[in-house]
Amino acid sequence: MIDFLVIGGGAAGLMAAIRAAERGKKVILLEKGAKLGRKILISGGGRCNITNHKNLNLRQFLANYPRGQKFLWSAFSRFGPQDLMNWFECHGLKLKTEDDGRVFPASNKSIDVLETLLKTAKQFKVEIRTNTEVIDLSFDPLGVLLENNNLITASNLLIACGGMTYQSTGSTGTAYKWAIKAGHKVSEPKPSLTGYLSTDPWIKNLAGLSLKDIELKLFSEQVLIAQEKGALLFTHWGITGPGVFKISSLAANKPQKELYLKINLFAEEKTDQLKTKLKNYWQAHSKRKVINCLDEFVSERLANYIIESVFSNLQKTVSEINNKEFGLLISYLSELKININGKRPSGEEIVTAGGVCLNEIEPQTMASKLVKGLYFAGEVLDVDGFTGGYNLQAAWSTGWLAGNSII
Ligand SMILES: Cc1cc2nc3c(=O)[nH]c(=O)nc-3n(C[C@H](O)[C@H](O)[C@H](O)COP(=O)(O)OP(=O)(O)OC[C@H]3O[C@@H](n4cnc5c(N)ncnc54)[C@H](O)[C@@H]3O)c2cc1C
């Protein structure tokens, strides 16, 4: 009899399979693709940001998960970021931590992460079957139905099929229907960690420009739905970058109509401080033309857009700026509006918000409360985090816990 049947050879499935096999269980892992870990390979721009070591205080670490914060407590207590780093180093993978806390393989190559997992799976005799798509589940007896109509039964079954992003990696959302068949609820999958499209003509001209430490506020039908500080990158299609990703994550389950963003380029200063700063500078440079009035404060391409929007006469000097122009300039600097015409094409987001609802899963084991022997792990769950290694950490931890819990 097979002890543990794992569906999905991503981060969660591989970690679960290895942990159960380490414990002496007979494990089979089924992967529909020709290769395992396709999402691991593309993660972190091909470097694979496996976790984050910036703040290991559990409460603060969990603050990086807009969904699943409470649920992940047990998984991270049992197998958290430090345990994961120890695990990889014990299995021969050298790691490095960058200044912002993101942890990568020292080689900067995601393939080294995958190879460490595959080598360990082999060492503990996990039976891996690639090109093997699960078509349906059976609950009595517990098992899976394959394309050739073969039924494989097992004492325990893990669904680790991922979410619905980058579908070319195999995560196509097929597992949600099995969860529903098992009686579980599934919260509607929505894109998270995504860029926004904008057809505002000035955006295109700023392609490549990055703004750091700004404040971003997202509005839907004029109601503020998400607010965050961070970085923004202009592209030829719209806006992206860590701050934009965070905003998209915080707003994932909010209404998304008539979206626009307001950004404050001086997030660290109150409006009065900004006004004083500009006035003081202009007093010391009173002969300066308005076209150069933001030289010290804002990058040239963005400054040109703002100045051309505010002033009709670019030849006047800063001492000639009137109150109306000054007010308008301040609002451009502190509430620069970007109209949004949608998100990046579906499937290109980094992670799925939504998935199998958490109240029907045991957080201490990842077991279904509804079907004995059924487990869930990874992105298929209604759990998602910000960028920085948090999504993979959730996959490793929930996978490890499932593999550690099966009887
Ligand atoms: C471009 C990109 C970059 C990212 N970078 C990072 C990063 O640097 N750090 C980070 O923390 N997170 C990152 N993420 C997110 C992270 O990679 C995922 O959250 C994580 O890999 C999910 O792991 P998983 O095991 O749950 O699912 P997946 O990796 O999606 O694995 C699911 C597996 O199940 C298989 N499967 C599905 N259905 C079936 C079936 N019916 N039968 C058999 N097999 C099936 C699939 O083929 C797939 O191999 C990134 C995501 C993307 C898209």
The ligand as an SDF file (V2000), in Angstrom:
LIG
                    3D

 53 58  0  0  0  0  0  0  0  0999 V2000
    7.4630   34.6170  -12.3660 C   0  0  0  0  0  0  0  0  0  0  0  0
    7.3420   34.1930  -10.9360 C   0  0  0  0  0  0  0  0  0  0  0  0
    8.3690   34.4660  -10.0370 C   0  0  0  0  0  0  0  0  0  0  0  0
    8.2440   34.1070   -8.7060 C   0  0  0  0  0  0  0  0  0  0  0  0
    9.2800   34.3580   -7.8570 N   0  0  0  0  0  0  0  0  0  0  0  0
    9.1740   34.0090   -6.5530 C   0  0  0  0  0  0  0  0  0  0  0  0
   10.2660   34.1750   -5.6590 C   0  0  0  0  0  0  0  0  0  0  0  0
   11.3630   34.5360   -6.0480 O   0  0  0  0  0  0  0  0  0  0  0  0
   10.0610   33.8820   -4.3430 N   0  0  0  0  0  0  0  0  0  0  0  0
    8.8580   33.4100   -3.8780 C   0  0  0  0  0  0  0  0  0  0  0  0
    8.7170   33.1740   -2.6720 O   0  0  0  0  0  0  0  0  0  0  0  0
    7.8310   33.1570   -4.7150 N   0  0  0  0  0  0  0  0  0  0  0  0
    7.9660   33.4300   -6.0350 C   0  0  0  0  0  0  0  0  0  0  0  0
    6.9330   33.1560   -6.8920 N   0  0  0  0  0  0  0  0  0  0  0  0
    5.7480   32.4270   -6.3720 C   0  0  0  0  0  0  0  0  0  0  0  0
    6.1360   30.9590   -6.0980 C   0  0  0  0  0  0  0  0  0  0  0  0
    6.9590   30.4930   -7.1400 O   0  0  0  0  0  0  0  0  0  0  0  0
    4.8970   30.0590   -5.9720 C   0  0  0  0  0  0  0  0  0  0  0  0
    4.0290   30.6010   -5.0160 O   0  0  0  0  0  0  0  0  0  0  0  0
    5.2780   28.6440   -5.5570 C   0  0  0  0  0  0  0  0  0  0  0  0
    6.2410   28.1020   -6.4270 O   0  0  0  0  0  0  0  0  0  0  0  0
    4.0440   27.7270   -5.5550 C   0  0  0  0  0  0  0  0  0  0  0  0
    4.4590   26.4140   -5.3160 O   0  0  0  0  0  0  0  0  0  0  0  0
    3.4160   25.2110   -5.3500 P   0  0  0  0  0  0  0  0  0  0  0  0
    4.2080   23.9770   -5.1280 O   0  0  0  0  0  0  0  0  0  0  0  0
    2.2820   25.4880   -4.4410 O   0  0  0  0  0  0  0  0  0  0  0  0
    2.8010   25.2230   -6.8080 O   0  0  0  0  0  0  0  0  0  0  0  0
    3.4770   25.0790   -8.2560 P   0  0  0  0  0  0  0  0  0  0  0  0
    4.8860   25.4310   -8.2460 O   0  0  0  0  0  0  0  0  0  0  0  0
    2.5740   25.8190   -9.1630 O   0  0  0  0  0  0  0  0  0  0  0  0
    3.4240   23.5230   -8.5490 O   0  0  0  0  0  0  0  0  0  0  0  0
    2.2280   22.8450   -8.8730 C   0  0  0  0  0  0  0  0  0  0  0  0
    2.5810   21.6510   -9.7010 C   0  0  0  0  0  0  0  0  0  0  0  0
    1.4250   20.8180   -9.8250 O   0  0  0  0  0  0  0  0  0  0  0  0
    1.4070   20.2730  -11.1280 C   0  0  0  0  0  0  0  0  0  0  0  0
    0.0190   19.8820  -11.4480 N   0  0  0  0  0  0  0  0  0  0  0  0
   -1.0430   20.7070  -11.5590 C   0  0  0  0  0  0  0  0  0  0  0  0
   -2.1420   19.9880  -11.8820 N   0  0  0  0  0  0  0  0  0  0  0  0
   -1.7560   18.6820  -11.9710 C   0  0  0  0  0  0  0  0  0  0  0  0
   -2.4350   17.4670  -12.2740 C   0  0  0  0  0  0  0  0  0  0  0  0
   -3.7310   17.4470  -12.5820 N   0  0  0  0  0  0  0  0  0  0  0  0
   -1.7270   16.3010  -12.2650 N   0  0  0  0  0  0  0  0  0  0  0  0
   -0.3920   16.2960  -11.9620 C   0  0  0  0  0  0  0  0  0  0  0  0
    0.2990   17.4380  -11.6940 N   0  0  0  0  0  0  0  0  0  0  0  0
   -0.3710   18.6020  -11.6850 C   0  0  0  0  0  0  0  0  0  0  0  0
    1.9210   21.4010  -11.9870 C   0  0  0  0  0  0  0  0  0  0  0  0
    2.3770   20.9490  -13.2450 O   0  0  0  0  0  0  0  0  0  0  0  0
    3.0210   21.9900  -11.1140 C   0  0  0  0  0  0  0  0  0  0  0  0
    4.2730   21.4010  -11.3810 O   0  0  0  0  0  0  0  0  0  0  0  0
    7.0530   33.4610   -8.2330 C   0  0  0  0  0  0  0  0  0  0  0  0
    6.0370   33.1540   -9.1470 C   0  0  0  0  0  0  0  0  0  0  0  0
    6.1820   33.5090  -10.4770 C   0  0  0  0  0  0  0  0  0  0  0  0
    5.0750   33.1520  -11.4360 C   0  0  0  0  0  0  0  0  0  0  0  0
  1  2  1  0
  2  3  1  0
  2 52  2  0
  3  4  2  0
  4  5  1  0
  4 50  1  0
  5  6  2  0
  6  7  1  0
  6 13  1  0
  7  8  2  0
  7  9  1  0
  9 10  1  0
 10 11  2  0
 10 12  1  0
 12 13  2  0
 13 14  1  0
 14 15  1  0
 14 50  1  0
 15 16  1  0
 16 17  1  0
 16 18  1  0
 18 19  1  0
 18 20  1  0
 20 21  1  0
 20 22  1  0
 22 23  1  0
 23 24  1  0
 24 25  2  0
 24 26  1  0
 24 27  1  0
 27 28  1  0
 28 29  2  0
 28 30  1  0
 28 31  1  0
 31 32  1  0
 32 33  1  0
 33 34  1  0
 33 48  1  0
 34 35  1  0
 35 36  1  0
 35 46  1  0
 36 37  1  0
 36 45  1  0
 37 38  2  0
 38 39  1  0
 39 40  1  0
 39 45  2  0
 40 41  1  0
 40 42  2  0
 42 43  1  0
 43 44  2  0
 44 45  1  0
 46 47  1  0
 46 48  1  0
 48 49  1  0
 50 51  2  0
 51 52  1  0
 52 53  1  0
M  END
$$$$
